[in-house]
Structure formats: C-alpha cells, structure tokens
C-alpha cells in the first residue's frame, strides 16, 4: 500500500466518510501523512452551546490543519421558549397524547441540557481576541456566514419550529456585540462571500460600531458575493435612520467588486411592512457596480424612478434580477417579502426597462406587490407566487389563492413568467391575470 501513487491514495480518501478517514490513517505512515488534509471538513459550523471558538483557535494554530478551513458559519440563533413550546404542541396535536408527550419531553430535555452548556461558557463577544487570532491564521478562509435564523440544535422538533419567526428569540444588543466581534476579525482575511441573516440596522448608527465595519474596507473590496438581511428597529428617528442608512451605504460602496448582491429588509416588529429606501440616499449618488451580474431586492418600498435608475445603471452587466422573496412568511403562508412602489407603477417601470437591460437572461418577482397611492382607484395590487428558488431551480406551481386587502376586493395571485419573457425577449406587455391552479 505504501507504493500506491499519491493520486490514487487521494482518490481513496476522497470517497471515505470521517470515521473511515481516521481508520485509514492508521494503516501506514504514508496514509497518515496524506490523510492529514482530510481530517477536517472544509466548512466549520460554530454554535454557542459548544466551545467552538476554542476549537477554531486550536485548528488555526496547527500548521497542517489550518489550511483545511475554507468557510465558517457562526450561528447565534436562540429559541423563544414560550412561543416554541406552544407551537410544538399544536404542530403535533394530531398525535396520540402519550406519544406526543414523550416526544416533546425528550426534545425539551435535550434543549435544556444544551442551554446549560451555553451558560457555562463566556459570552461570545468577550472572546473577540480569540476570533481575531484565529482569523489571522486561516489562510484559505473565503466564505463567512452569520445567521440568527437557523436552528443551532440537532433536535428535529426545534428545527420545525424555527421556520416560524415568532419562535426565534431576539436580543438586539447582544447581536450587535457579537457582530462587531466578528467584523473586527474580518479585516485580517480576504473573503469572497459574506452572508448575514438578521443584521440589526442600527448597528451602523453609532460611531464606535461603525468603526468596526469601516476598518474592513479592504476586506469588503475582495468580496464577490454579499447577502445582507437587515432587521430595522421598531423606532428609528430621522437622524438615526439617516446615519444607519449612510453607514450601510458605505459598506456597500466598499464592496466594489461584487458580482452577486442580495439586499433584504425583514421588519420583525411588523412583518407586512416594507422598509422605505432611496437608492440615491443609500449610495450617495449614482454609484454602480462594474461587475454586478446578480441582484436581489426584497422587502423595500421605493419610487419607480429611483429603482429604474439603479437598475439601468447596471444594465451593461446585470444578467439575473430578483424582486421580492419569502420575507417573514410562515411555512403555510404566501410570500410577504415583495417590493412596493410608493410612487409610479409596475407597468411603467417594466415598460421603461425594456431594452435597457441587454444582458438580462432571468427575472423573478415574488411576494406582495403594490404600486401607487394607497387611496388611488388605479393602484396596482398583486401577489406573485414563486416560480424559481434562489438558485433558479424551478418551483412547482401551488394552488391559486386570493386574500382580501383594504381598498381592493381581492389580490390577484400571478406569476412573473410573462414579465420575464417581456423583459428578456420583448413583445407585448403581459396582462397580469390570476395564476393557474
């Protein structure tokens, strides 16, 4: 076995699971040496109930293992126990009482055990020096994800309830501290992609918080993919709002080499509300990305002219465009992360875009969509059902549904396929009619 070609040995390791890799390394000194780089998975998942920061630092300090880590996910999600308990009970309402009681009891006992482990560890933000030290020693780290919406426990019942927004606990102050601890370390690496789900918008308001982000200008310049889901606070006064948007705009403008940008606003205190956004205010003028091919905008309210100007500015490179998304919809609800036009109309917007996005090959629109003055009789109100996921894989059509909204007898459930054909191929502007069941 010691005389096998190195390429064949690597091929064997490529087809082994982690236990088999550890066993195979015991076969010979040569296998042990080659198998070093297969000991660790390239993705590192850090949760708060394990001492993953200490483990990450150990890996980063190892001369041969540090190169294995290529992506990291920091999961700061917390369970809202009160809402989650009620939700798990009703999700399993149809089960036999004894079976349901046993299932839920086992799940919650496991949860309490993991939470007890969390309480024994120091807070994440107090260990920012360890995170920074680790990042300095990870030469191949390229992808970073920070999330507060994915279940951090390997408990099936809690994974189910985590899809319901009310079952996620939110501590904005703690989240801001954790975010700043990670961002302080980002300046030591050159990332290719950064994804943050549920980023408090007010983190860009205060000078001390902004400094952490602004110090990472060189690191943001290396990004090709940026996915931000922002959570606006319940009360944000005009001056604080201006500083928050200004700080966010600086971060976006630091990321000059983006090819993929996803910008979403999820207002947890009012899930159906859309965040009013001005692209000229956000980018302080007519800033454009020279390489942008994929753009997604979700949960915003803007003016037709402002949105059109931003899209046309990227017409030379834009290939795929998504407006709207799932938003904070519960699993059984229709998508509520649409885009609203508080001034103008969708017909005028899409008609004016025709021919000005020459490289556009895909278009997708999803969620609740409204355009025009709330009191106007000609106000456009639609609900676009999803036809493709974020990776552009087709989604099977669901049954057509309607729901009542103020000022309108019904909301039309439609798809965006006609609009996609119009924007990509031209022709007659499509009539938006209720989608097929």
C-alpha positions in Angstrom: 0.0 0.0 0.0 2.9 2.3 0.6 3.8 2.1 -3.1 0.4 3.3 -4.4 0.6 6.5 -6.5 -0.3 9.6 -4.5 -3.2 10.4 -6.8 -4.8 7.0 -6.1 -4.3 7.5 -2.3 -6.1 10.9 -2.5 -8.9 9.3 -4.6 -9.4 6.7 -1.8 -9.6 9.4 0.8 -12.0 11.5 -1.3 -14.5 8.6 -1.1 -14.3 8.0 2.6 -16.5 9.3 5.4 -14.9 10.9 8.5 -14.7 7.6 10.6 -13.2 5.7 7.6 -10.6 8.5 7.1 -9.5 8.2 10.7 -9.2 4.4 10.5 -7.4 4.6 7.1 -4.7 6.9 8.5 -3.8 4.1 10.9 -2.9 1.8 8.1 0.6 3.2 7.4 2.7 6.3 8.0 2.2 7.4 4.4 -1.5 7.1 4.6 -1.4 9.0 7.9 0.6 11.8 6.2 -1.7 12.1 3.2 -4.8 11.8 5.3 -4.0 14.9 7.3 -5.7 17.3 4.9 -8.9 15.1 5.0 -9.3 15.1 8.8 -11.4 18.3 8.8 -14.3 19.3 6.7 -13.7 22.5 4.8 -16.8 24.0 6.4 -16.7 24.9 10.1 -20.0 25.4 11.9 -19.8 27.3 15.2 -22.7 27.3 17.7 -22.8 28.8 21.2 -23.6 25.7 23.2 -20.2 24.2 22.2 -16.8 25.7 22.8 -16.3 26.1 19.1 -14.2 29.3 19.5 -11.5 27.4 21.4 -11.6 24.6 18.8 -11.3 27.0 15.9 -8.3 28.6 17.6 -6.7 25.2 18.0 -7.2 24.4 14.3 -5.9 27.8 13.3 -2.7 27.2 15.4 -2.0 23.8 13.7 0.5 24.1 10.9 -1.1 21.4 8.8 -4.8 21.7 9.6 -5.3 25.5 9.4 -5.4 25.3 5.6 -8.4 23.0 5.7 -11.0 25.6 6.8 -12.5 27.4 3.7 -15.8 28.5 5.1 -17.3 29.3 8.5 -20.9 29.7 9.8 -21.5 31.5 13.1 -24.9 30.5 14.4 -26.2 32.9 17.1 -29.8 31.7 16.9 -31.9 31.5 20.1 -35.2 29.8 20.8 -38.1 31.8 22.2 -39.2 29.1 24.6 -42.7 30.4 25.4 -43.7 30.6 21.7 -41.8 27.5 20.7 -43.5 25.3 23.3 -46.9 26.3 22.2 -46.0 25.9 18.5 -44.5 22.4 19.0 -47.6 21.3 20.9 -50.0 22.4 18.2 -47.7 21.0 15.4 -48.1 17.6 17.0 -51.7 18.0 18.0 -52.9 15.0 16.0 -50.6 12.5 17.6 -51.6 10.3 20.4 -51.3 12.2 23.7 -48.8 9.7 25.2 -46.7 9.7 22.1 -46.8 13.5 21.8 -45.9 14.0 25.5 -42.9 11.6 25.3 -41.7 13.2 22.0 -41.9 16.8 23.3 -40.4 15.9 26.7 -37.4 14.3 25.2 -36.8 17.2 22.8 -37.1 19.9 25.6 -34.9 17.9 28.0 -32.2 17.8 25.3 -32.6 21.5 24.7 -32.2 22.3 28.5 -29.0 20.2 28.5 -27.5 22.2 25.7 -28.6 25.5 27.1 -26.9 24.6 30.4 -23.6 24.1 28.4 -24.1 27.5 26.9 -24.4 29.2 30.3 -21.1 27.6 31.4 -19.2 29.3 28.6 -18.2 33.0 28.5 -20.2 35.3 26.1 -19.1 35.2 22.5 -18.3 38.9 22.3 -16.0 38.7 25.3 -13.8 36.3 23.3 -13.3 38.6 20.3 -9.5 38.3 20.7 -9.6 34.6 20.1 -11.8 35.1 17.0 -9.3 37.7 15.7 -6.3 35.5 16.4 -8.0 32.5 14.6 -8.9 34.5 11.5 -5.3 35.7 11.2 -4.1 32.1 10.9 -6.7 30.8 8.4 -5.1 31.3 5.0 -7.8 29.7 3.0 -10.9 31.2 4.6 -13.0 32.6 1.8 -16.7 32.3 2.8 -18.3 33.6 6.0 -21.9 33.2 7.1 -23.5 34.8 10.3 -27.1 33.7 11.0 -29.8 34.1 13.6 -32.5 32.2 11.7 -31.2 28.6 11.5 -31.8 26.1 14.3 -28.5 25.6 16.2 -29.6 22.3 17.7 -29.7 18.8 16.2 -33.3 18.4 17.6 -35.9 17.7 14.9 -38.8 19.3 16.7 -36.9 22.6 17.2 -35.8 22.5 13.6 -39.5 22.5 12.6 -40.5 25.5 14.8 -37.5 27.5 13.8 -39.3 28.1 10.4 -41.8 30.2 12.4 -40.5 33.7 13.1 -42.2 34.0 16.5 -40.2 31.1 17.8 -36.8 32.9 17.4 -35.6 34.9 20.3 -34.1 38.3 19.5 -31.7 40.3 21.7 -30.5 43.2 19.5 -27.8 44.5 21.9 -26.2 41.1 22.2 -26.4 40.5 18.4 -24.7 43.9 17.8 -21.9 42.9 20.2 -21.4 39.6 18.5 -21.4 41.1 15.0 -18.8 43.6 16.0 -16.6 40.9 17.4 -16.6 39.1 14.1 -16.3 42.1 11.9 -13.2 43.2 13.9 -11.6 39.9 12.8 -12.7 40.2 9.2 -10.1 42.8 8.4 -7.4 40.1 8.7 -8.9 38.0 5.8 -9.8 38.5 2.2 -13.3 36.9 1.8 -15.0 36.0 -1.4 -18.5 35.8 0.1 -20.2 37.2 3.2 -23.8 36.4 4.3 -25.5 37.9 7.3 -29.1 37.0 8.1 -30.9 39.3 10.6 -28.4 42.2 10.9 -29.8 45.0 13.1 -29.8 48.1 11.0 -29.0 50.4 14.0 -25.5 48.8 14.1 -24.4 51.4 11.6 -25.7 54.3 13.6 -23.2 54.7 16.5 -19.6 55.8 15.8 -18.0 53.0 17.8 -20.0 50.4 15.9 -19.5 52.0 12.5 -15.7 52.0 13.1 -15.5 48.2 13.2 -17.2 48.0 9.8 -15.3 50.9 8.2 -11.9 49.3 9.3 -12.8 46.4 7.0 -12.9 48.4 3.8 -10.0 46.4 2.2 -11.6 43.1 3.1 -15.0 44.2 1.7 -13.3 45.1 -1.5 -12.4 41.5 -2.1 -16.0 40.3 -1.9 -17.7 38.9 -5.0 -20.9 37.9 -3.1 -22.7 39.8 -0.4 -26.0 38.7 1.1 -27.5 41.0 3.8 -30.8 40.6 5.5 -31.4 43.7 7.7 -33.8 44.0 10.6 -34.9 47.6 11.1 -35.8 48.5 14.7 -39.3 49.4 15.8 -38.4 53.1 16.4 -35.8 54.8 14.3 -35.8 58.6 14.4 -34.9 60.5 11.2 -31.4 61.4 12.3 -30.7 57.9 13.5 -32.2 56.5 10.3 -30.0 58.7 8.1 -26.8 57.6 9.9 -27.8 53.9 9.7 -28.5 54.1 6.0 -25.4 56.2 5.5 -23.3 53.6 7.3 -24.8 50.7 5.4 -24.2 52.6 2.1 -20.5 53.0 3.0 -20.2 49.2 3.5 -21.9 48.5 0.2 -19.7 51.0 -1.6 -16.6 49.4 -0.1 -17.6 46.2 -1.9 -16.7 47.5 -5.3 -16.0 44.0 -6.9 -19.4 42.4 -6.2 -20.9 40.1 -8.8 -23.8 39.0 -6.6 -25.7 41.3 -4.3 -28.8 40.4 -2.2 -30.3 43.1 -0.1 -33.4 42.3 2.0 -35.2 44.1 4.8 -37.2 41.9 7.3 -39.2 44.0 9.7 -39.8 41.6 12.6 -42.0 44.0 14.6 -44.3 44.4 11.6 -43.7 41.5 9.0 -46.0 43.0 6.3 -44.3 46.4 6.4 -41.8 47.4 3.7 -38.7 49.5 4.5 -38.7 52.8 2.7 -35.4 53.1 0.8 -33.9 55.6 -1.5 -31.0 54.2 -3.6 -29.6 57.7 -4.2 -29.5 58.2 -0.4 -28.1 54.8 0.2 -25.3 55.1 -2.4 -24.8 58.9 -2.1 -25.5 59.5 -5.8 -25.1 57.3 -8.9 -22.8 54.6 -7.6 -22.7 51.5 -9.7 -21.0 48.1 -9.5 -18.9 47.4 -12.6 -19.2 43.6 -12.3 -22.7 43.0 -10.9 -24.4 40.1 -12.7 -27.0 39.0 -10.0 -29.2 41.3 -7.9 -31.9 40.6 -5.4 -34.0 43.2 -3.6 -36.6 42.2 -1.0 -38.9 44.0 1.4 -38.4 47.5 0.2 -40.6 50.4 -0.7 -39.2 52.9 -3.2 -40.0 55.2 -6.0 -40.3 53.9 -9.6 -37.8 56.5 -11.0 -35.3 55.7 -8.2 -35.5 51.9 -8.8 -35.3 52.3 -12.5 -32.2 54.5 -12.4 -30.5 52.0 -10.1 -31.3 49.0 -12.4 -30.4 50.8 -15.6 -27.1 51.8 -14.1 -26.2 48.1 -14.0 -27.7 47.3 -17.4 -24.3 46.5 -19.0 -23.6 43.6 -16.7 -26.9 42.6 -15.0 -27.9 39.0 -16.0 -30.3 37.9 -13.3 -32.7 40.0 -11.4 -35.0 39.1 -8.4 -37.5 41.5 -6.9 -39.1 40.2 -3.7 -39.0 36.9 -1.8 -40.4 34.9 1.0 -39.9 37.6 3.6 -41.0 36.6 7.1 -43.9 34.4 5.9 -44.6 31.3 8.0 -44.3 27.9 6.2 -48.1 27.8 5.3 -48.3 31.4 4.3 -47.8 33.1 0.9 -44.7 35.1 0.4 -44.7 38.5 2.0 -41.3 39.9 1.1 -42.4 41.8 -2.0 -41.4 45.2 -3.4 -43.7 48.2 -3.2 -43.6 51.4 -5.3 -44.9 54.3 -3.3 -44.7 56.4 -6.4 -45.2 55.2 -10.0 -46.4 51.9 -11.4 -45.1 48.5 -12.3 -46.3 48.7 -15.8 -44.4 52.0 -16.3 -41.3 50.6 -14.6 -41.1 47.4 -16.7 -42.0 49.1 -19.9 -39.2 51.6 -19.4 -36.7 48.9 -18.6 -37.4 47.1 -21.8 -34.3 47.2 -24.0 -32.1 48.8 -21.3 -31.0 45.5 -19.7 -29.4 43.9 -22.7 -27.7 41.0 -20.8 -30.7 40.1 -18.7 -31.5 36.4 -19.1 -33.6 35.7 -16.0 -36.1 37.7 -14.0 -38.1 36.7 -10.9 -40.7 38.5 -8.8 -42.2 37.1 -5.7 -44.4 38.2 -2.8 -46.9 41.1 -2.2 -46.5 43.9 -4.7 -48.3 47.2 -4.6 -47.8 50.4 -6.6 -49.3 53.8 -6.5 -51.1 55.9 -3.9 -53.0 54.0 -1.3 -56.2 55.9 -1.9 -56.0 55.8 -5.7 -58.5 53.8 -7.7 -55.8 52.7 -10.2 -53.5 51.3 -7.5 -51.8 48.0 -8.6 -52.1 45.2 -6.1 -50.7 41.7 -6.9 -49.3 38.7 -5.2 -46.6 37.0 -7.1 -46.1 33.3 -6.4 -42.6 31.9 -6.6 -41.6 30.0 -9.8 -37.9 29.6 -9.0 -35.8 29.4 -5.9 -32.7 31.5 -5.1 -30.6 29.1 -7.2 -33.1 29.5 -10.1 -34.3 25.9 -9.8 -38.0 25.6 -10.8 -40.7 25.5 -8.1 -43.9 23.5 -8.8 -47.0 25.7 -9.1 -49.2 25.6 -6.0 -53.0 26.1 -5.9 -54.0 29.7 -6.7 -55.2 31.6 -3.7 -56.6 35.1 -3.0 -56.7 37.2 0.1 -58.6 40.4 0.9 -56.7 43.7 1.3 -58.1 47.1 2.3 -59.3 49.1 -0.7 -59.4 46.1 -3.1 -61.9 43.3 -3.5 -59.2 40.7 -3.9 -55.5 40.3 -4.6 -54.5 38.6 -7.9 -52.2 35.6 -7.5 -50.0 35.7 -10.5 -46.6 34.5 -11.6 -43.8 36.5 -13.2 -43.2 34.4 -16.3 -44.9 36.8 -18.6 -42.9 39.7 -17.2 -39.7 37.7 -17.6 -40.4 37.0 -21.3 -41.2 40.6 -21.8 -38.0 41.9 -20.2 -35.8 39.3 -21.8 -37.3 38.8 -25.3 -39.6 41.9 -25.7 -43.0 41.8 -27.3 -46.3 42.9 -25.9 -46.6 43.8 -22.2 -48.2 40.9 -20.4 -51.7 41.1 -18.8 -51.3 40.1 -15.2 -54.1 37.7 -14.6 -54.7 35.2 -11.7 -52.3 32.3 -12.0 -53.4 28.8 -12.9 -54.3 26.5 -10.1 
